[in-house]
Amino acid sequence: MQSRPFGRLPASVSEIGFGAWQIGSAWGEVSEADGRAALNAALDAGVTFVDTADVYGDGRSETIIREVLKERKGTRPFVATKAGRRLNPHTTEGYNRKNLEAFIDRSLANLGVEALDLVQLHCPPTEAFYRPELFAAMDDLQQAGKIKAYGVSVEKVEEALKAIEYPGVVSVQIIYNMFRQRPASLFFKEAARKNIAVIARVPLASGLLTGKITAASRFAADDHRAFNRHGEAFDVGETFAGVPFEVGLHAVEELRKLVPQGASMAQFALRWILMDPAVTVVIPGARNAEQAKSNAAAAALPALSNDTMAAARSVYERLIAPHVHQRW
């Protein structure tokens, strides 16, 4: 497993991380035992970056991480969490010092630490990125010692570009995969110029880019791929990367032809993301130990050829871009 510097922080993290949404909620039934096994398998494979949020299972994801890390010996991984989506209603006004401190205190207890490695504002409304007082509040919480660093998780490139104007922001988490390529055109260049860590989420487009989903696939009622197909619960871009389901399936069949021999389609999709040096870490989720091991193994794949990269770009431009490129 290779590591990459985490922006301006004096830390490096594994280029494949562990996204802990699946072991929290909204992906159908994932037992606590399977969640623990998945995280342990990822850490055993050399993963040193774990991403979670206070709302993943109402704290379930954070507490599973706490218990797994309590049992393990050796160097503790870098654990990033998020704050803000507990707000109801989820409004810009809710992103204030009082509420954020309460959310952070809850995560400190859930994760069993005295200071959080990284807190990310959890996809606030776009207007929030134009409120300097919000970022001043995060500066205050950092100075108070409750958080070591802070960043943002965003839906839109516009939000990412605005966020990195604030000097305290050290990282941006954004959707980036073969179905969502817009961040590479401008944002990645600015992030690299300012030494901002980039966390690539939804790398497998909610499973579409594993190549295992078909038109006949059905999802449990508590799986966001069922209940958020059209953005009913949160931004539709979080589910199948915002790509219409049938369009995504068609594109997957085109991309399947490019998968290197000996690799799974999911590993190919992860290796594609790592081809951009602006990406610090990619955070696939896993429902079990086998998936976690397979994800981590993607880091060992050889670099993809220029022809393969060009062919993947062609699929995006022909089939996917008309549906997503300007939207996010």
N, C-alpha and C positions, 0 to 999 in steps of 0.2 A: 504494500500500500504506500503510495507516494503522498507527501504532504505539501501543502501550499501555505504561504504566509497569509495570516488573517488581517489583511489591510494594514492599518497603522498600529495595531496591537502587537505587543511583543509575544506573539503566539503563532504557531503553525498548526493546521488541522488536516486530517486526512481528506483527500479530495473526494472520496465517497463518504457521506455521513449517514446518519440514521434519522429519518423523519418519523416522529412518534405520534402522528395523528391517528394512524390505524390502530394503535394499541390503546387509544383513548375512546374514540367513538366514531360514529357516522360512516362505518365501513362494514356494516353487518356485524354478526357475532364474532368477536375475537376474545377468547378466554384470557384471563390474567396469566395463566400458565404459558399459553402460546406467546403472549406479549413479552413475558420475561425471557422466554427461550429465544425469541427473535432478537431482543436487545443484547442478550449475552452472546449470541452467535455473531452479531455485528461487531461487538467489542473484541471477541476472540479473533476475528478476521482483520483486526487492525484499525477499525473505525475509532476515531477520537473526537468526533463532533456529533452531538445529539441535539435535535431541534424538537421542541414541544411547545405547548401553549396552555394557559390556565383553563381554557374552555374545552380542551380535548377530554371529553368524558367528565366534565366538571371537576377537573383535578386528578382524574384517574391516571392519565398518562404521566403526569408529574410524579405521582406517588409510586407508580411502578418503577420509574427511573430511580427514585430515591432508594427504594428497597433493593433493587439490583446492584446499585453502586455501593450500598452499605455492605453487601455481602462480598464484593470483589476486592481484591488487593491490588496494589500497584498504582500507577498514575491515573488520576481521575480525568475522564474526558471533559472537553469543553461542552458545557450544557447551556444552550440558548432557549429562552422561553419567550412568551409574548403576552401583552396586556392590552386590554381595551374592549375586546368583544364581549366581555361580561356586561357591558353597558346595555340597558334596556329602558328606553330606546337607544339605539346606537347612533349618537349624534356628536357633532363636533364639540358642542358645549360640554359634553360629558368627559372629554379629554382634558382634565384639569389635575392639578397637583394632588388634591384630596383623593379623588377616585383612583388615580394611578398609584399613589402610595398604598392605598388599601389593597389593590390588586397585587402589587409587588410583595406586600407583607404576606399575603396568602400564598404566593408562589414560594417565598422563602420557607414557609412552614411545610408546604407540600414537598419541596425538594430537600429539605433538611440542611440548609446552608445558611451562613451568616450574610453572604453577599452573592447576588446572582451574577454569573459570568457575563451574560448579555441579555438585555430586555429589548424586545422589538415591539414598537407600536403596531398593533395587529390590524392592519388594513383599515386605517381610519378613513372617514369621508374625505374626499379630495380637498375640501375647504380647510381641513385641519392642517394641511401642509403649508398653508399660508398664514398660520398663527404662530408668530415667533414665541409667544408666551408659553406655548405647549413645549417647545424645545428647551426653553429656559427652565421649565419645571423639571424636565429630565436632567438637565445640568445640576439642578439643586439636589435631586435624589441621588445622583452620582456622587456629588460632594458629601452627601450625608453618609455615604458608605454602604448604601443598600444595594447598589448595582455597580459593577465594575466598568461596564460600558453599555451603550445603547445604540440601537439602530432602528430600522423601520421594515415592515413588511408591506408591500404595495400591490395594488391591482394593475396600475397603469404606469407606463413609461414616464408620463408627465409628472406623476407623483414622485417617482424615483429621482428624476432630475431636480425637482424642487427640494426634496429632502436633503440631497447632498450639498445644498448651499449652506446648510447649518453646520458649523464647525464641529459640533459634538457628535454628529452622526458618523459612526464608524462602519456600518454595514447596511446593505439593502438586500432584502429577500424578495425575489420576483419570479414569476412563472417564466420558465425558459425551457423549451424542448423543441423537437423537430416540427411540432405543430404551432409553436409560438416563438418565432425567430426575431421579432422586431427589437427586443432589447439589445441585440448585438449591433444594430446599425448606428446608434448614437450613444445610448446610455452606457454601454460597456466601455466605450472610449473615454467618456467623462469619468466613469468610476475608476478606470486604470490611471487616468491623469491625476486624480485626487487620492489615489491609494485607498479606495473604498473596497471593503470585502463584499463579494457578491455571492449570495446563497441562492442556488437555483432550485426552486420547488416545482411540484407537479411534473417531475421529469418524465414520467411514463404516461402522462395524459390520463390519469385515473385508471390506468390499466390498459388503455387502448394500445399503447406502444409496447405492450408485452406480446402482442400478437395472439393472445389467448381468448380474447373476447370476440364473440360472433353476433350476428343478428338475432340469434336465438337465446343469447345470454339474458338471464333474469337476475335482478338484484333484490336483496331483502328490503323491507319497508324502511328500516333504519339505516340504510346505505345511501349516502348522498347521491350516488349514481342513479338512484330511483327517485328520491324526493327533491333533488335540486337540478333535475335535468334541464329545466328552463329558468333557473335562477329563482326558484320560489323561496329559498331559505337564505341564500347569500349569493354573492356574485357568481353568475353562471360560468365565468371563466375558470372557476376552481374545479368544475366538473367536466371531464373530457376536454380540458383546456378551452372550453367554449366552442369547440368544433361540433357541428351537427353530427349526430351519431353515425348515420349512414355514410356521410362524407368521410368521416374518420376511418371507418372500416375500409372504404375504397382506397384511401391513401395508405393504410397499413399494408394492403396487398402489394402496392407499388414499392413500398419501402422494404418489404420482406425480401425482395430480390437482391437487396444490397447487403444483407447480413453476412458478415465474414464467416467462413467455415469454422465450426467449433464453438461459435458464440450463440447465445440465445438472442432473440430480438430485443429483449429488455436490456441485456448487456450492451448490445449495439447502440441502443438509444442513449444509455448513460455515457458510453464512450464518446458519442457524438457531442454531447454537452461539454465534456472535458477537453475537447479539441480547442476550445476558446480559452486562452490564458487569462482572460479577465474573470472567469469563473473561479471562485475560491473553493467552493464545496457544493456538491449536488446531494440532495437529501431524499432519496427514494424511501418509501415506507415499506413495511413488511408485516405480513400477518403471522409468519411463523419463521422458525430458524432456517429452513431451506431457502426461503426467499431472501432472507438477510444475507446468507452466505453467497448466494448467486449474485446479488447486487454488489457486494464488496469485491467479488472477483472481476467485475467489469473494469476495475482500475488497471488490471494486468493485461488487458487487450492491447495489441499494437496500435499505433496511431493509424487513423483511417486515411486512405489515399485521397488525393485531390479530386480524382474522378468520382469517388464515392461521395465526398462532400458536395460536389457539384450536382450529382444526381439527386441527393436528398434535398438540396435547395430547389431543384426543378420541381419535385413533387410538391413542396410547400407552395411555390409560386403558382403552380397550375391549379392545385386542388384546395389548398387550405387558406392561403393569404386573403382571397376575396371575402372570407367569412370572419377573419379575426385580426388582420394586420393593423388596420386603422382604429379598431375598437379599443384595444388596450395598449 
